[in-house]
Amino acid sequence: LAAVRARRSLDEGQVVTLVSDRDVLVERIRNHQLAAGQTLRRVSLRELMAEAGVELVIGRMTGLDVARSEIVVDGRVLGYARLILAPGSRATVAVEGKEHVFSLEVESSARLAARLTAGVGRLLVVGGGLCGIEAATELAEAYPLTNVTLVSRDPVDKLLAPGAGRHLRRVLARLGVTVLEGAGVTALTEGSAALSDGRAVSFDACLWAGGFVASSLAASVGLPTNGIGQVPVDARLHAADNVYVVGDAACLTASAGSPVEMSCRSAMPMGAHAADNAVAAMQGRQELPFRYRELGICISLGRHDAIVQTRRSDDGRPGWLWLGGRLGAGVKEWICKYTVGSIEKEAGRRQKYRWLASKPEANKGPRRLTAS
Ligand SMILES: Cc1cc2nc3c(=O)[nH]c(=O)nc-3n(C[C@H](O)[C@H](O)[C@H](O)COP(=O)(O)OP(=O)(O)OC[C@H]3O[C@@H](n4cnc5c(N)ncnc54)[C@H](O)[C@@H]3O)c2cc1C
């Protein structure tokens, strides 16, 4: 989004380059669908960037020299006037035995799908946050002969209004998902997970959705990072001279604005805003502070149900308004399509991506979590 948006506003003679280690756009928000064996639409970055007029370099960034305004991609040095880093995040297994689990990353999800298709009696999903709930319900629906257990340290309805919470529990029960709350997994061995309350859960396959940390790229190239690998950025999304960091890899400091959760909901506005600021700086205009307001969360519950839950803008707690059932599923699917559709429309100059901005005073003071 940042690349195609910057291309749209810069002069013809200026070059915008996207560096990506893949030639397809990964819709991470659908990775649990991959684990369920569904075939997702393939969005070619080559076609998308060609349409936008953005140069595409397929490769892995491994180095950054801020003083020289250069990055290294697979051993090749590329110069820049402005750099926007958006390397995202990755699942992290914080306990012993990570070799025994699958994750919700693309390759691992595909491997899990193959395993589940071959037949698995007991699937353990670790983590009752949004990703864990989406995965447990999706997989229980897709593989009805598999017994799915969801382990969650916190109540699974923690982020939901009471009615939405009851709806979630009804759906989990309907899909036959066993929910174990109030305990976390402390160690994993082949076929068994030890819980913090002394219980042990046996499994034939285990999916870890117990937390994410930022990509290791920023730390590896010498940028300062917080405890989960995110780069602190200021209100204009600057991390260093002429370097912006956005999305899951960025942490808005409290002085610059409210901590923003790792999410696609905030990553896209940050990417678009960094592009606008980079263009403004290159054209001698003033850069603006990032403003963002979160409307709510959406949780898919298989293909036929979902919860769309509003959030209060003052403290981030669940609002009274929520949608469930087929209506919720329709809204959730529309939102998923909107994310990729927004990038495609921006690339084709058909529509400019917009988001809901907070009032300036709402960006003051600490609030909410920084990562799920
Ligand atoms: C199963 C699942 C469901 C989710 N559902 C939701 C949801 O419903 N709503 C929501 O708001 N969020 C959701 N999220 C979170 C959301 O997907 C992320 O917050 C979002 O993708 C972050 O965007 P990003 O651009 O920062 O990073 P990513 O989407 O992770 O993109 C980073 C890209 O950079 C590439 N890259 C990384 N390092 C390098 C390098 N060194 N060189 C070149 N390329 C590199 C990666 O391959 C990747 O393509 C979900 C996540 C998962 C896993």
The ligand as an SDF file (V2000), in Angstrom:
LIG
                    3D

 53 58  0  0  0  0  0  0  0  0999 V2000
   -4.2390  -15.9190   10.9570 C   0  0  0  0  0  0  0  0  0  0  0  0
   -4.1890  -14.4170   11.1360 C   0  0  0  0  0  0  0  0  0  0  0  0
   -5.3770  -13.7060   11.1450 C   0  0  0  0  0  0  0  0  0  0  0  0
   -5.3550  -12.3270   11.3090 C   0  0  0  0  0  0  0  0  0  0  0  0
   -6.5400  -11.6460   11.3080 N   0  0  0  0  0  0  0  0  0  0  0  0
   -6.5350  -10.3240   11.4500 C   0  0  0  0  0  0  0  0  0  0  0  0
   -7.7540   -9.5900   11.4400 C   0  0  0  0  0  0  0  0  0  0  0  0
   -8.8480  -10.1650   11.3130 O   0  0  0  0  0  0  0  0  0  0  0  0
   -7.7040   -8.2410   11.5550 N   0  0  0  0  0  0  0  0  0  0  0  0
   -6.5090   -7.5690   11.7150 C   0  0  0  0  0  0  0  0  0  0  0  0
   -6.5290   -6.3400   11.8260 O   0  0  0  0  0  0  0  0  0  0  0  0
   -5.3400   -8.2190   11.7370 N   0  0  0  0  0  0  0  0  0  0  0  0
   -5.3050   -9.5710   11.6110 C   0  0  0  0  0  0  0  0  0  0  0  0
   -4.1280  -10.2470   11.6270 N   0  0  0  0  0  0  0  0  0  0  0  0
   -2.8740   -9.4910   11.7890 C   0  0  0  0  0  0  0  0  0  0  0  0
   -2.4260   -8.9280   10.4400 C   0  0  0  0  0  0  0  0  0  0  0  0
   -2.3020   -9.9460    9.5010 O   0  0  0  0  0  0  0  0  0  0  0  0
   -1.0840   -8.2080   10.6040 C   0  0  0  0  0  0  0  0  0  0  0  0
   -1.2010   -7.2760   11.6590 O   0  0  0  0  0  0  0  0  0  0  0  0
   -0.7130   -7.4750    9.3210 C   0  0  0  0  0  0  0  0  0  0  0  0
   -0.5330   -8.4100    8.2660 O   0  0  0  0  0  0  0  0  0  0  0  0
    0.5630   -6.6600    9.5110 C   0  0  0  0  0  0  0  0  0  0  0  0
    0.9050   -6.0760    8.3020 O   0  0  0  0  0  0  0  0  0  0  0  0
    2.4200   -5.6810    7.9860 P   0  0  0  0  0  0  0  0  0  0  0  0
    2.3990   -5.0550    6.6430 O   0  0  0  0  0  0  0  0  0  0  0  0
    2.9990   -4.9360    9.1210 O   0  0  0  0  0  0  0  0  0  0  0  0
    3.2150   -7.0670    7.9340 O   0  0  0  0  0  0  0  0  0  0  0  0
    2.9910   -8.4710    7.0670 P   0  0  0  0  0  0  0  0  0  0  0  0
    1.5970   -8.5270    6.6090 O   0  0  0  0  0  0  0  0  0  0  0  0
    3.5410   -9.4720    7.9680 O   0  0  0  0  0  0  0  0  0  0  0  0
    3.9140   -8.2000    5.8140 O   0  0  0  0  0  0  0  0  0  0  0  0
    5.3200   -8.1450    5.8970 C   0  0  0  0  0  0  0  0  0  0  0  0
    5.9070   -8.5790    4.5720 C   0  0  0  0  0  0  0  0  0  0  0  0
    7.2960   -8.2730    4.5500 O   0  0  0  0  0  0  0  0  0  0  0  0
    8.0210   -9.3770    4.0490 C   0  0  0  0  0  0  0  0  0  0  0  0
    9.3690   -9.3380    4.6300 N   0  0  0  0  0  0  0  0  0  0  0  0
    9.7040   -9.5040    5.9280 C   0  0  0  0  0  0  0  0  0  0  0  0
   11.0360   -9.3680    6.0910 N   0  0  0  0  0  0  0  0  0  0  0  0
   11.5390   -9.0790    4.8770 C   0  0  0  0  0  0  0  0  0  0  0  0
   12.8740   -8.8300    4.3970 C   0  0  0  0  0  0  0  0  0  0  0  0
   13.9320   -8.8440    5.2190 N   0  0  0  0  0  0  0  0  0  0  0  0
   13.0420   -8.5760    3.0790 N   0  0  0  0  0  0  0  0  0  0  0  0
   11.9740   -8.5410    2.2400 C   0  0  0  0  0  0  0  0  0  0  0  0
   10.7100   -8.7840    2.6380 N   0  0  0  0  0  0  0  0  0  0  0  0
   10.4950   -9.0530    3.9350 C   0  0  0  0  0  0  0  0  0  0  0  0
    7.2000  -10.5880    4.5230 C   0  0  0  0  0  0  0  0  0  0  0  0
    7.4590  -11.7570    3.7410 O   0  0  0  0  0  0  0  0  0  0  0  0
    5.7910  -10.0710    4.3180 C   0  0  0  0  0  0  0  0  0  0  0  0
    5.3500  -10.2960    3.0050 O   0  0  0  0  0  0  0  0  0  0  0  0
   -4.1150  -11.6430   11.4670 C   0  0  0  0  0  0  0  0  0  0  0  0
   -2.9130  -12.3550   11.4460 C   0  0  0  0  0  0  0  0  0  0  0  0
   -2.9380  -13.7390   11.2800 C   0  0  0  0  0  0  0  0  0  0  0  0
   -1.6300  -14.4850   11.2700 C   0  0  0  0  0  0  0  0  0  0  0  0
  1  2  1  0
  2  3  1  0
  2 52  2  0
  3  4  2  0
  4  5  1  0
  4 50  1  0
  5  6  2  0
  6  7  1  0
  6 13  1  0
  7  8  2  0
  7  9  1  0
  9 10  1  0
 10 11  2  0
 10 12  1  0
 12 13  2  0
 13 14  1  0
 14 15  1  0
 14 50  1  0
 15 16  1  0
 16 17  1  0
 16 18  1  0
 18 19  1  0
 18 20  1  0
 20 21  1  0
 20 22  1  0
 22 23  1  0
 23 24  1  0
 24 25  2  0
 24 26  1  0
 24 27  1  0
 27 28  1  0
 28 29  2  0
 28 30  1  0
 28 31  1  0
 31 32  1  0
 32 33  1  0
 33 34  1  0
 33 48  1  0
 34 35  1  0
 35 36  1  0
 35 46  1  0
 36 37  1  0
 36 45  1  0
 37 38  2  0
 38 39  1  0
 39 40  1  0
 39 45  2  0
 40 41  1  0
 40 42  2  0
 42 43  1  0
 43 44  2  0
 44 45  1  0
 46 47  1  0
 46 48  1  0
 48 49  1  0
 50 51  2  0
 51 52  1  0
 52 53  1  0
M  END
$$$$
